[in-house]
Amino acid sequence: MNGKKNILVACGTAIATSTVVAKAIEEALESRGINVNIRQCKASEVPSLAADADLIVTTTPVPTDLGIPVIQTLAFLTGIGKEAVIEEIIEKLKD
């Protein structure tokens, strides 16, 4: 993967949940040598902020017709399936 990838992390209010998810993604990818730029937002802001994102990771439903891959998951909050989601994020960033 060349250059930094932009990930938009969305939750209902862009306060606690997206902070936990953003930090977990950042740590997981950096430990694998992948540079990412993560921006947090409210789910309602996704359509207006998606243009410069390579991937959207969300804990709540967001539009999926923006031309950008979307991963909706609670894995970073529950810990269940977290590694599988990290692998999915890496695969989506390679595309």
C-alpha positions as CSV (number, residue, x, y, z in Angstrom):
1,M,0.0,0.0,0.0
2,N,1.5,3.3,-1.1
3,G,0.9,6.4,0.9
4,K,-1.5,7.1,3.7
5,K,-5.0,5.7,3.4
6,N,-7.9,7.7,4.7
7,I,-10.4,6.0,6.9
8,L,-13.6,7.6,8.0
9,V,-14.9,6.2,11.4
10,A,-18.5,7.0,12.1
11,C,-20.8,6.4,15.1
12,G,-24.0,7.9,16.2
13,T,-22.6,11.0,18.0
14,A,-18.8,11.0,17.1
15,I,-17.8,11.1,20.7
16,A,-17.0,7.9,22.7
17,T,-17.6,5.0,20.3
18,S,-15.8,6.4,17.3
19,T,-12.8,7.3,19.5
20,V,-12.5,3.7,20.7
21,V,-12.9,2.3,17.2
22,A,-10.5,4.9,15.6
23,K,-7.8,4.2,18.2
24,A,-8.1,0.4,17.8
25,I,-7.9,0.6,14.0
26,E,-4.9,3.0,14.1
27,E,-3.0,0.8,16.6
28,A,-3.8,-2.4,14.7
29,L,-2.7,-1.0,11.3
30,E,0.4,0.8,12.5
31,S,1.6,-2.4,14.2
32,R,1.4,-3.9,10.7
33,G,3.3,-1.0,9.1
34,I,0.2,0.5,7.4
35,N,0.0,4.3,7.6
36,V,-3.5,5.6,8.0
37,N,-5.2,8.9,8.5
38,I,-8.4,8.5,10.6
39,R,-11.2,11.0,10.8
40,Q,-14.1,10.6,13.2
41,C,-17.6,11.8,12.4
42,K,-21.3,11.4,13.2
43,A,-23.1,8.9,11.0
44,S,-25.2,11.8,9.6
45,E,-22.0,13.5,8.4
46,V,-20.8,10.5,6.3
47,P,-22.3,11.6,3.0
48,S,-20.6,15.0,3.2
49,L,-17.2,13.7,4.4
50,A,-16.9,10.5,2.3
51,A,-15.3,12.0,-0.8
52,D,-11.7,11.8,0.4
53,A,-12.1,8.5,2.3
54,D,-10.7,5.2,1.1
55,L,-12.9,3.3,3.5
56,I,-15.7,3.9,6.0
57,V,-15.8,2.0,9.2
58,T,-19.0,2.5,11.2
59,T,-20.9,1.1,14.3
60,T,-24.2,2.2,13.0
61,P,-26.0,2.1,9.5
62,V,-24.7,4.7,7.0
63,P,-25.4,5.1,3.3
64,T,-23.6,2.4,1.3
65,D,-24.1,4.0,-2.2
66,L,-21.3,6.5,-1.9
67,G,-18.8,4.6,-4.0
68,I,-16.6,3.9,-1.0
69,P,-16.4,0.5,0.8
70,V,-18.3,0.4,4.1
71,I,-17.6,-1.9,7.0
72,Q,-20.3,-1.9,9.7
73,T,-19.1,-3.6,12.8
74,L,-19.2,-3.7,16.6
75,A,-16.1,-5.9,16.8
76,F,-13.9,-3.1,18.2
77,L,-16.4,-2.6,21.1
78,T,-17.2,-6.2,21.8
79,G,-13.8,-7.7,20.9
80,I,-15.6,-10.5,19.1
81,G,-14.3,-10.9,15.6
82,K,-11.9,-8.0,15.9
83,E,-9.0,-9.7,14.1
84,A,-11.2,-10.7,11.2
85,V,-12.4,-7.1,10.8
86,I,-8.9,-5.8,10.9
87,E,-8.0,-8.2,8.1
88,E,-11.1,-7.1,6.2
89,I,-10.0,-3.4,6.6
90,I,-6.6,-4.3,5.2
91,E,-8.1,-6.1,2.2
92,K,-10.4,-3.2,1.5
93,L,-7.5,-0.7,1.6
94,K,-5.5,-2.8,-0.9
95,D,-8.3,-2.5,-3.5
